[in-house]
Amino acid sequence: MSASTYRATHSIRSAPLARSETAAPMGNGYSGHPSLTTTVPKEYVHRASIAEVMLTDWKRDADGHFTVAAQWPRGHSFFTAVQGCHDPLIAAETIRQAGILLCHTEFGVPLDHHFLLSKLRVSVLPARLLIGSAPAGIDLHMVFSDTRQHRGRLTSGRLETVLRRDGRAVATGSAAFTCASPAVYQRLRGRRRDLDCRPLPLTTPLPPHLVGRLLPMDVVLSPTDEAHRFQLRLDIRHPVLFDHPVDHAPGMALIEAARQATTATLGRVSLPLSIETDFLRYVELDAPCFLVAQRVPGGESDGHESIRVTGYQGQETVYSSTVTVPTPTGRPS
C-alpha cells in the first residue's frame, strides 16, 4: 500500500484528553465517532517497536511546509527525566522520526530506502520542558529545503523545525539527510553491510552516576587511562538504541555518548541546552571507537559552557558533537 493510499483511508487525530497537553487534531477523524489517537505506522519512522513511535499525525501546510503531531510520555525507559524536564534527546529523536515520516509519506521515498543523517541540531527551552500531569502534545512545524531528486525521487535535503507545546516554542532543530536505495546503500557499505558482523565484546561501563544514568545497561562509555577520553560502548541488545538490527552505530547512540562524555567531563548532570552533531563517517560495530571531550574556549561568559566531543575510529574522525549546558551559576530558561 502506498503512503498516499494509507493517508487517504486512515486519517489520524489527536485524542481529546487534557486539551492543554495534546497536539491539535489534524485529520478528519472517524465519522460519527469522537476523535481518536494512534501512532503513525512504525514502518514510517523505521522503528520495530510500536512503543518507540513518538508521532501521531501529519499534514502538508504548503509546498515544503508540514506540521507533524507527536506525543512525549511522562516517563520513558531511556529518555528519562532530567531535572524534572523531558529529556532534550527525545526532541532530537522526534525530529529524526518526523523527517523520515515525511520523506516516505510526502516525498514518495520507498519504505526500503535508508535515511542517513549527516547533521542534526537541537536546542531547547528548559522552562517549557517541564513534565506535566499528562503526556506532552507536541506540534513540529517543519520546512524542507535544498531538496535533490534522482529520477523523480528524493535523494537528499535539509529540514528546519520548530517544536511547539501549547502553541509555545519548546525547541528548535535542523538536519541534513540523504535517502539511499538498497542498491546504493549496498555499494556504500560493501562488506560492512553484513548484519552478522560480530560487534566488539562489551567493555566495562563507567559508573552510571558519573554519566547521569541510573542503569549500567544505558551507559554507552567505558573508561580509558586518559582523562576525558572514553571508549564507545555499544550493546546491540539495547531495546531503544538498537530497536532493530543495524550494521553501524546509530546516530542517537552517538549523540547520547556525547551527552554522557559531557557529564563525565564536567562532573555534574546538566540539562543540555543544545546539541549539534556532525556525522562524518559510519561508526563500525566491530572496531573500537574512542571519544575525546574538550571544553570549548570562551563559552562561559553568557552563563553557558560547551564541550566538544570528537569520535575517532582508527585514524579517522567519525563524528563530532558540541553539547552546551548551563554553567553551575547560570539559570537555564
Contacts in CASP RR format, 6 or more apart in sequence:
PFRMAT RR
TARGET T0000
AUTHOR 0000-0000-0000
METHOD contacts of the structure
MODEL  1
MSASTYRATHSIRSAPLARSETAAPMGNGYSGHPSLTTTVPKEYVHRASI
AEVMLTDWKRDADGHFTVAAQWPRGHSFFTAVQGCHDPLIAAETIRQAGI
LLCHTEFGVPLDHHFLLSKLRVSVLPARLLIGSAPAGIDLHMVFSDTRQH
RGRLTSGRLETVLRRDGRAVATGSAAFTCASPAVYQRLRGRRRDLDCRPL
PLTTPLPPHLVGRLLPMDVVLSPTDEAHRFQLRLDIRHPVLFDHPVDHAP
GMALIEAARQATTATLGRVSLPLSIETDFLRYVELDAPCFLVAQRVPGGE
SDGHESIRVTGYQGQETVYSSTVTVPTPTGRPS
3 44 0 8 1.000
3 104 0 8 1.000
3 105 0 8 1.000
3 106 0 8 1.000
3 108 0 8 1.000
4 105 0 8 1.000
6 41 0 8 1.000
6 105 0 8 1.000
7 105 0 8 1.000
11 27 0 8 1.000
11 28 0 8 1.000
11 29 0 8 1.000
11 30 0 8 1.000
12 26 0 8 1.000
12 27 0 8 1.000
12 29 0 8 1.000
12 37 0 8 1.000
12 38 0 8 1.000
12 40 0 8 1.000
12 56 0 8 1.000
12 57 0 8 1.000
13 25 0 8 1.000
13 26 0 8 1.000
13 27 0 8 1.000
13 28 0 8 1.000
13 29 0 8 1.000
13 35 0 8 1.000
13 36 0 8 1.000
13 37 0 8 1.000
13 57 0 8 1.000
14 22 0 8 1.000
14 23 0 8 1.000
14 24 0 8 1.000
14 25 0 8 1.000
14 26 0 8 1.000
14 35 0 8 1.000
14 37 0 8 1.000
14 56 0 8 1.000
14 57 0 8 1.000
14 69 0 8 1.000
14 71 0 8 1.000
14 137 0 8 1.000
15 22 0 8 1.000
15 35 0 8 1.000
15 36 0 8 1.000
15 37 0 8 1.000
16 22 0 8 1.000
16 34 0 8 1.000
16 35 0 8 1.000
17 134 0 8 1.000
17 135 0 8 1.000
18 133 0 8 1.000
18 134 0 8 1.000
20 166 0 8 1.000
21 132 0 8 1.000
21 133 0 8 1.000
21 134 0 8 1.000
21 135 0 8 1.000
21 136 0 8 1.000
21 137 0 8 1.000
21 166 0 8 1.000
22 37 0 8 1.000
22 71 0 8 1.000
22 134 0 8 1.000
22 135 0 8 1.000
22 137 0 8 1.000
23 56 0 8 1.000
23 57 0 8 1.000
23 69 0 8 1.000
23 70 0 8 1.000
23 71 0 8 1.000
23 137 0 8 1.000
23 138 0 8 1.000
23 139 0 8 1.000
24 69 0 8 1.000
24 139 0 8 1.000
25 35 0 8 1.000
25 57 0 8 1.000
26 57 0 8 1.000
26 58 0 8 1.000
26 59 0 8 1.000
26 67 0 8 1.000
26 69 0 8 1.000
27 57 0 8 1.000
27 59 0 8 1.000
29 35 0 8 1.000
29 36 0 8 1.000
30 36 0 8 1.000
37 56 0 8 1.000
37 71 0 8 1.000
38 56 0 8 1.000
39 50 0 8 1.000
39 53 0 8 1.000
39 54 0 8 1.000
39 55 0 8 1.000
39 56 0 8 1.000
40 53 0 8 1.000
40 55 0 8 1.000
40 56 0 8 1.000
40 57 0 8 1.000
40 58 0 8 1.000
40 101 0 8 1.000
42 48 0 8 1.000
42 49 0 8 1.000
42 50 0 8 1.000
42 52 0 8 1.000
42 53 0 8 1.000
43 111 0 8 1.000
44 55 0 8 1.000
44 100 0 8 1.000
44 101 0 8 1.000
44 104 0 8 1.000
44 105 0 8 1.000
44 111 0 8 1.000
45 53 0 8 1.000
45 54 0 8 1.000
45 55 0 8 1.000
45 97 0 8 1.000
45 100 0 8 1.000
45 101 0 8 1.000
46 97 0 8 1.000
46 100 0 8 1.000
46 115 0 8 1.000
46 244 0 8 1.000
47 53 0 8 1.000
47 97 0 8 1.000
47 243 0 8 1.000
47 244 0 8 1.000
48 243 0 8 1.000
48 244 0 8 1.000
49 239 0 8 1.000
49 243 0 8 1.000
52 240 0 8 1.000
52 243 0 8 1.000
53 97 0 8 1.000
54 70 0 8 1.000
54 71 0 8 1.000
54 72 0 8 1.000
54 90 0 8 1.000
54 93 0 8 1.000
54 94 0 8 1.000
54 97 0 8 1.000
55 68 0 8 1.000
55 69 0 8 1.000
55 70 0 8 1.000
55 94 0 8 1.000
55 97 0 8 1.000
55 98 0 8 1.000
55 101 0 8 1.000
56 69 0 8 1.000
56 70 0 8 1.000
56 71 0 8 1.000
57 68 0 8 1.000
57 69 0 8 1.000
58 66 0 8 1.000
58 67 0 8 1.000
58 68 0 8 1.000
58 69 0 8 1.000
58 98 0 8 1.000
58 101 0 8 1.000
58 102 0 8 1.000
58 105 0 8 1.000
58 106 0 8 1.000
59 66 0 8 1.000
59 67 0 8 1.000
60 66 0 8 1.000
60 106 0 8 1.000
61 67 0 8 1.000
61 141 0 8 1.000
64 143 0 8 1.000
64 144 0 8 1.000
64 145 0 8 1.000
65 141 0 8 1.000
65 142 0 8 1.000
65 143 0 8 1.000
65 144 0 8 1.000
66 102 0 8 1.000
66 106 0 8 1.000
66 141 0 8 1.000
66 142 0 8 1.000
66 143 0 8 1.000
66 144 0 8 1.000
67 139 0 8 1.000
67 140 0 8 1.000
67 141 0 8 1.000
67 142 0 8 1.000
68 98 0 8 1.000
68 101 0 8 1.000
68 102 0 8 1.000
68 139 0 8 1.000
68 140 0 8 1.000
68 142 0 8 1.000
69 137 0 8 1.000
69 138 0 8 1.000
69 139 0 8 1.000
69 140 0 8 1.000
70 94 0 8 1.000
70 97 0 8 1.000
70 98 0 8 1.000
70 137 0 8 1.000
70 138 0 8 1.000
70 139 0 8 1.000
70 140 0 8 1.000
71 135 0 8 1.000
71 136 0 8 1.000
71 137 0 8 1.000
71 138 0 8 1.000
72 86 0 8 1.000
72 90 0 8 1.000
72 94 0 8 1.000
72 135 0 8 1.000
72 136 0 8 1.000
72 137 0 8 1.000
72 138 0 8 1.000
73 135 0 8 1.000
74 131 0 8 1.000
74 132 0 8 1.000
74 134 0 8 1.000
74 135 0 8 1.000
74 136 0 8 1.000
75 81 0 8 1.000
75 131 0 8 1.000
76 87 0 8 1.000
76 90 0 8 1.000
77 239 0 8 1.000
77 240 0 8 1.000
78 218 0 8 1.000
78 240 0 8 1.000
78 241 0 8 1.000
79 86 0 8 1.000
79 87 0 8 1.000
79 89 0 8 1.000
79 90 0 8 1.000
79 93 0 8 1.000
79 240 0 8 1.000
80 87 0 8 1.000
80 214 0 8 1.000
81 87 0 8 1.000
81 131 0 8 1.000
82 88 0 8 1.000
82 269 0 8 1.000
82 271 0 8 1.000
83 126 0 8 1.000
83 269 0 8 1.000
83 271 0 8 1.000
84 130 0 8 1.000
84 131 0 8 1.000
85 126 0 8 1.000
85 129 0 8 1.000
85 130 0 8 1.000
85 131 0 8 1.000
85 271 0 8 1.000
86 129 0 8 1.000
86 130 0 8 1.000
86 131 0 8 1.000
86 136 0 8 1.000
88 122 0 8 1.000
88 124 0 8 1.000
88 129 0 8 1.000
88 171 0 8 1.000
88 271 0 8 1.000
88 272 0 8 1.000
88 273 0 8 1.000
88 275 0 8 1.000
89 252 0 8 1.000
89 255 0 8 1.000
89 256 0 8 1.000
89 259 0 8 1.000
89 272 0 8 1.000
89 275 0 8 1.000
91 122 0 8 1.000
91 124 0 8 1.000
91 163 0 8 1.000
91 170 0 8 1.000
91 171 0 8 1.000
91 173 0 8 1.000
92 120 0 8 1.000
92 122 0 8 1.000
92 252 0 8 1.000
92 255 0 8 1.000
92 275 0 8 1.000
93 252 0 8 1.000
94 138 0 8 1.000
94 140 0 8 1.000
94 163 0 8 1.000
95 120 0 8 1.000
95 122 0 8 1.000
95 140 0 8 1.000
95 159 0 8 1.000
95 161 0 8 1.000
95 163 0 8 1.000
95 173 0 8 1.000
95 175 0 8 1.000
96 117 0 8 1.000
96 120 0 8 1.000
96 175 0 8 1.000
96 252 0 8 1.000
98 140 0 8 1.000
98 142 0 8 1.000
98 161 0 8 1.000
99 115 0 8 1.000
99 142 0 8 1.000
99 159 0 8 1.000
99 175 0 8 1.000
99 177 0 8 1.000
100 115 0 8 1.000
102 142 0 8 1.000
102 144 0 8 1.000
103 109 0 8 1.000
103 113 0 8 1.000
103 115 0 8 1.000
103 154 0 8 1.000
103 177 0 8 1.000
103 179 0 8 1.000
104 110 0 8 1.000
104 111 0 8 1.000
107 144 0 8 1.000
107 147 0 8 1.000
107 153 0 8 1.000
107 154 0 8 1.000
108 153 0 8 1.000
108 154 0 8 1.000
109 115 0 8 1.000
109 153 0 8 1.000
109 154 0 8 1.000
109 179 0 8 1.000
110 153 0 8 1.000
110 181 0 8 1.000
112 181 0 8 1.000
112 182 0 8 1.000
113 179 0 8 1.000
113 180 0 8 1.000
113 181 0 8 1.000
113 182 0 8 1.000
114 179 0 8 1.000
114 180 0 8 1.000
114 181 0 8 1.000
114 182 0 8 1.000
114 185 0 8 1.000
115 177 0 8 1.000
115 178 0 8 1.000
115 179 0 8 1.000
116 177 0 8 1.000
116 178 0 8 1.000
116 179 0 8 1.000
116 180 0 8 1.000
117 175 0 8 1.000
117 176 0 8 1.000
117 177 0 8 1.000
117 251 0 8 1.000
117 279 0 8 1.000
118 176 0 8 1.000
118 177 0 8 1.000
118 178 0 8 1.000
118 278 0 8 1.000
118 279 0 8 1.000
118 280 0 8 1.000
119 174 0 8 1.000
119 175 0 8 1.000
119 176 0 8 1.000
119 276 0 8 1.000
119 277 0 8 1.000
119 278 0 8 1.000
119 279 0 8 1.000
120 173 0 8 1.000
120 174 0 8 1.000
120 175 0 8 1.000
120 251 0 8 1.000
120 255 0 8 1.000
120 275 0 8 1.000
120 276 0 8 1.000
120 277 0 8 1.000
120 279 0 8 1.000
121 173 0 8 1.000
121 174 0 8 1.000
121 175 0 8 1.000
121 274 0 8 1.000
121 275 0 8 1.000
121 276 0 8 1.000
121 277 0 8 1.000
122 171 0 8 1.000
122 172 0 8 1.000
122 173 0 8 1.000
122 274 0 8 1.000
122 275 0 8 1.000
123 171 0 8 1.000
123 172 0 8 1.000
123 173 0 8 1.000
123 273 0 8 1.000
123 274 0 8 1.000
124 170 0 8 1.000
124 171 0 8 1.000
124 271 0 8 1.000
124 272 0 8 1.000
124 273 0 8 1.000
124 274 0 8 1.000
125 169 0 8 1.000
125 170 0 8 1.000
125 171 0 8 1.000
125 333 0 8 1.000
126 271 0 8 1.000
126 273 0 8 1.000
126 332 0 8 1.000
126 333 0 8 1.000
127 332 0 8 1.000
127 333 0 8 1.000
128 165 0 8 1.000
128 168 0 8 1.000
128 169 0 8 1.000
128 170 0 8 1.000
129 170 0 8 1.000
129 171 0 8 1.000
129 271 0 8 1.000
136 165 0 8 1.000
137 165 0 8 1.000
138 163 0 8 1.000
138 164 0 8 1.000
138 165 0 8 1.000
138 170 0 8 1.000
139 163 0 8 1.000
139 164 0 8 1.000
139 165 0 8 1.000
139 167 0 8 1.000
140 161 0 8 1.000
140 162 0 8 1.000
140 163 0 8 1.000
140 164 0 8 1.000
141 161 0 8 1.000
141 162 0 8 1.000
141 164 0 8 1.000
142 159 0 8 1.000
142 160 0 8 1.000
142 161 0 8 1.000
143 159 0 8 1.000
143 160 0 8 1.000
143 161 0 8 1.000
144 157 0 8 1.000
144 158 0 8 1.000
144 159 0 8 1.000
145 157 0 8 1.000
145 158 0 8 1.000
145 159 0 8 1.000
145 160 0 8 1.000
146 156 0 8 1.000
146 157 0 8 1.000
146 158 0 8 1.000
147 154 0 8 1.000
147 156 0 8 1.000
147 157 0 8 1.000
147 158 0 8 1.000
148 154 0 8 1.000
148 155 0 8 1.000
148 156 0 8 1.000
148 157 0 8 1.000
149 155 0 8 1.000
153 179 0 8 1.000
154 179 0 8 1.000
155 178 0 8 1.000
155 179 0 8 1.000
155 180 0 8 1.000
156 176 0 8 1.000
156 177 0 8 1.000
156 178 0 8 1.000
156 179 0 8 1.000
157 176 0 8 1.000
157 177 0 8 1.000
157 178 0 8 1.000
158 174 0 8 1.000
158 175 0 8 1.000
158 176 0 8 1.000
158 177 0 8 1.000
159 174 0 8 1.000
159 175 0 8 1.000
159 177 0 8 1.000
160 172 0 8 1.000
160 173 0 8 1.000
160 174 0 8 1.000
161 172 0 8 1.000
161 173 0 8 1.000
161 174 0 8 1.000
162 169 0 8 1.000
162 171 0 8 1.000
162 172 0 8 1.000
162 173 0 8 1.000
163 169 0 8 1.000
163 170 0 8 1.000
163 171 0 8 1.000
163 172 0 8 1.000
163 173 0 8 1.000
164 170 0 8 1.000
180 188 0 8 1.000
185 193 0 8 1.000
186 193 0 8 1.000
189 247 0 8 1.000
189 248 0 8 1.000
189 282 0 8 1.000
192 247 0 8 1.000
192 248 0 8 1.000
192 282 0 8 1.000
192 284 0 8 1.000
193 247 0 8 1.000
194 247 0 8 1.000
195 245 0 8 1.000
195 246 0 8 1.000
195 247 0 8 1.000
197 247 0 8 1.000
197 285 0 8 1.000
197 286 0 8 1.000
198 286 0 8 1.000
199 234 0 8 1.000
199 236 0 8 1.000
199 285 0 8 1.000
199 286 0 8 1.000
200 234 0 8 1.000
200 285 0 8 1.000
200 286 0 8 1.000
200 287 0 8 1.000
200 288 0 8 1.000
202 233 0 8 1.000
202 235 0 8 1.000
203 222 0 8 1.000
203 231 0 8 1.000
203 233 0 8 1.000
204 222 0 8 1.000
204 223 0 8 1.000
205 216 0 8 1.000
205 219 0 8 1.000
205 221 0 8 1.000
205 222 0 8 1.000
205 233 0 8 1.000
206 219 0 8 1.000
206 221 0 8 1.000
206 222 0 8 1.000
206 223 0 8 1.000
206 230 0 8 1.000
206 260 0 8 1.000
206 264 0 8 1.000
208 214 0 8 1.000
208 215 0 8 1.000
208 216 0 8 1.000
208 218 0 8 1.000
208 219 0 8 1.000
210 263 0 8 1.000
210 264 0 8 1.000
210 267 0 8 1.000
211 219 0 8 1.000
211 221 0 8 1.000
211 260 0 8 1.000
211 261 0 8 1.000
211 263 0 8 1.000
211 264 0 8 1.000
212 260 0 8 1.000
212 263 0 8 1.000
212 269 0 8 1.000
213 219 0 8 1.000
213 260 0 8 1.000
217 235 0 8 1.000
217 238 0 8 1.000
218 238 0 8 1.000
219 233 0 8 1.000
219 260 0 8 1.000
220 232 0 8 1.000
220 233 0 8 1.000
220 234 0 8 1.000
220 241 0 8 1.000
220 253 0 8 1.000
220 256 0 8 1.000
220 257 0 8 1.000
220 260 0 8 1.000
221 230 0 8 1.000
221 231 0 8 1.000
221 232 0 8 1.000
221 233 0 8 1.000
221 257 0 8 1.000
221 260 0 8 1.000
221 261 0 8 1.000
221 264 0 8 1.000
221 291 0 8 1.000
222 230 0 8 1.000
222 231 0 8 1.000
222 232 0 8 1.000
222 233 0 8 1.000
223 230 0 8 1.000
223 231 0 8 1.000
224 230 0 8 1.000
224 231 0 8 1.000
224 290 0 8 1.000
228 261 0 8 1.000
228 264 0 8 1.000
228 265 0 8 1.000
228 292 0 8 1.000
228 293 0 8 1.000
228 294 0 8 1.000
229 290 0 8 1.000
229 291 0 8 1.000
229 292 0 8 1.000
229 293 0 8 1.000
230 257 0 8 1.000
230 260 0 8 1.000
230 261 0 8 1.000
230 264 0 8 1.000
230 290 0 8 1.000
230 291 0 8 1.000
230 293 0 8 1.000
231 288 0 8 1.000
231 289 0 8 1.000
231 290 0 8 1.000
231 291 0 8 1.000
232 249 0 8 1.000
232 254 0 8 1.000
232 257 0 8 1.000
232 283 0 8 1.000
232 288 0 8 1.000
232 289 0 8 1.000
232 290 0 8 1.000
232 291 0 8 1.000
232 311 0 8 1.000
234 241 0 8 1.000
234 242 0 8 1.000
234 249 0 8 1.000
234 253 0 8 1.000
234 285 0 8 1.000
235 241 0 8 1.000
235 242 0 8 1.000
236 242 0 8 1.000
236 245 0 8 1.000
236 285 0 8 1.000
241 250 0 8 1.000
241 252 0 8 1.000
241 253 0 8 1.000
241 256 0 8 1.000
242 250 0 8 1.000
242 253 0 8 1.000
247 285 0 8 1.000
248 282 0 8 1.000
248 283 0 8 1.000
248 284 0 8 1.000
248 285 0 8 1.000
249 282 0 8 1.000
249 283 0 8 1.000
249 284 0 8 1.000
249 285 0 8 1.000
249 289 0 8 1.000
251 277 0 8 1.000
251 279 0 8 1.000
254 277 0 8 1.000
254 279 0 8 1.000
254 283 0 8 1.000
254 319 0 8 1.000
254 321 0 8 1.000
255 275 0 8 1.000
255 277 0 8 1.000
255 321 0 8 1.000
257 291 0 8 1.000
257 309 0 8 1.000
258 275 0 8 1.000
258 277 0 8 1.000
258 291 0 8 1.000
258 307 0 8 1.000
258 309 0 8 1.000
258 321 0 8 1.000
258 323 0 8 1.000
259 272 0 8 1.000
259 275 0 8 1.000
259 323 0 8 1.000
261 291 0 8 1.000
261 293 0 8 1.000
261 307 0 8 1.000
261 309 0 8 1.000
262 270 0 8 1.000
262 272 0 8 1.000
262 293 0 8 1.000
262 307 0 8 1.000
262 309 0 8 1.000
262 323 0 8 1.000
262 325 0 8 1.000
263 269 0 8 1.000
263 270 0 8 1.000
264 293 0 8 1.000
265 293 0 8 1.000
265 295 0 8 1.000
265 307 0 8 1.000
266 305 0 8 1.000
266 307 0 8 1.000
266 325 0 8 1.000
268 328 0 8 1.000
270 325 0 8 1.000
270 326 0 8 1.000
271 325 0 8 1.000
271 326 0 8 1.000
271 332 0 8 1.000
272 323 0 8 1.000
272 324 0 8 1.000
272 325 0 8 1.000
273 304 0 8 1.000
273 324 0 8 1.000
273 325 0 8 1.000
273 326 0 8 1.000
273 332 0 8 1.000
274 322 0 8 1.000
274 323 0 8 1.000
274 324 0 8 1.000
275 321 0 8 1.000
275 322 0 8 1.000
275 323 0 8 1.000
275 324 0 8 1.000
276 321 0 8 1.000
276 322 0 8 1.000
277 319 0 8 1.000
277 320 0 8 1.000
277 321 0 8 1.000
277 322 0 8 1.000
278 319 0 8 1.000
278 320 0 8 1.000
278 321 0 8 1.000
279 318 0 8 1.000
279 319 0 8 1.000
280 316 0 8 1.000
280 317 0 8 1.000
280 318 0 8 1.000
280 319 0 8 1.000
280 320 0 8 1.000
281 313 0 8 1.000
281 316 0 8 1.000
281 317 0 8 1.000
281 318 0 8 1.000
281 319 0 8 1.000
282 318 0 8 1.000
283 289 0 8 1.000
283 311 0 8 1.000
283 313 0 8 1.000
283 318 0 8 1.000
283 319 0 8 1.000
284 313 0 8 1.000
287 313 0 8 1.000
287 314 0 8 1.000
288 313 0 8 1.000
288 314 0 8 1.000
289 311 0 8 1.000
289 312 0 8 1.000
289 313 0 8 1.000
289 318 0 8 1.000
290 311 0 8 1.000
290 312 0 8 1.000
290 313 0 8 1.000
291 309 0 8 1.000
291 310 0 8 1.000
291 311 0 8 1.000
291 312 0 8 1.000
292 309 0 8 1.000
292 310 0 8 1.000
292 311 0 8 1.000
292 312 0 8 1.000
293 307 0 8 1.000
293 308 0 8 1.000
293 309 0 8 1.000
294 307 0 8 1.000
294 308 0 8 1.000
294 310 0 8 1.000
295 305 0 8 1.000
295 306 0 8 1.000
295 307 0 8 1.000
295 308 0 8 1.000
296 305 0 8 1.000
296 306 0 8 1.000
296 307 0 8 1.000
296 308 0 8 1.000
296 322 0 8 1.000
299 305 0 8 1.000
299 306 0 8 1.000
300 327 0 8 1.000
303 326 0 8 1.000
303 327 0 8 1.000
303 329 0 8 1.000
303 330 0 8 1.000
304 324 0 8 1.000
304 325 0 8 1.000
304 326 0 8 1.000
304 327 0 8 1.000
304 330 0 8 1.000
305 324 0 8 1.000
305 325 0 8 1.000
305 326 0 8 1.000
305 327 0 8 1.000
306 322 0 8 1.000
306 323 0 8 1.000
306 324 0 8 1.000
306 325 0 8 1.000
307 322 0 8 1.000
307 323 0 8 1.000
307 325 0 8 1.000
308 320 0 8 1.000
308 321 0 8 1.000
308 322 0 8 1.000
309 320 0 8 1.000
309 321 0 8 1.000
309 322 0 8 1.000
309 323 0 8 1.000
310 317 0 8 1.000
310 319 0 8 1.000
310 320 0 8 1.000
311 317 0 8 1.000
311 318 0 8 1.000
311 319 0 8 1.000
311 320 0 8 1.000
312 318 0 8 1.000
326 332 0 8 1.000
END
